[in-house]
């Protein structure tokens, strides 16, 4: 599966295991994630691609607003019963 900005992703490893994020940027080896609360667009979480499970459902077209990202992650988590 091709990882693209704007997709949801679930952390598979680390202290944040099972947390839901939105992919902001994709590099060769890393993805940069935000949740809109702790990890904002200005302060992204850097995570290895192998430690992230992309979710096919897109978040939103624009991934520059922390409030929209936070609401989207919260709504997605409610639907997944996390």
N, C-alpha and C positions, 0 to 999 in steps of 0.2 A: 504494500500500500504506500502510495506517495504521500508524504507529510507536507501539508501546505499551511501557510498562515491563515488564521481565522477558524481552524478546526479545534474541537475540544480534544484534550489529551488526558490520560489517566497515568499517574506516576506508578511504576511497577517496583521501584526500589528506592531505598533511602528512608530518612526520617519522615518524609512526606508521602509514604506509600499509600495508595488508594485516593490521593487527593486529585481533584479535577482542576485543570488549568485550561487556558486558551493559548494556542500557539501564536506567537507574535512574529517570530523570525526563525528561519531555518538556515543552518550552516552545514558544512560538510559532515562534521561529527557531532554537532550540538544543536539543540533547539533552545529557544529562549521563550519562557513562559510567563504568563501573568494570571493572577486570580482577581485583580481589582481591589484587593484589600491589603494584604501584606506585600505581595509582589505586584507592584504597579507597572505601568508602561515605562515610567522613568527609571525604575529599579527592577529589572527583569531577573528571573531565575534561570540560570544556565544549567542545562541538564543534558546528559549523554543521550543520544537517540535510542540506544539500546534499552534505556531505563524508562522509556515512555511508550505507552500504548495509545496510538491515535484512535480517535472515535470518528467515524464517517460523517456524523452530523455536524454541519458547519455552525459556528457560533453566530457570526454576523459579518457583514461585508467590511465594515470599518472596525479596526481593532486599536483605536487610539484613545478611546474614552474609558477611564477606569470604572466609572459608574455603570456603563453599559456592560462591561466585562463582568463586573461583580454580579449584576442582576442575571445575566445569562448563565453564569456558573451556578448561582443559587437555584435558579429554575431547573437547570439540568440535574443538579444533585437531588432536588425534591422528587423529580420523576424517576430517578434511579434508586431511591430509598437508601441513600448513603448514611 
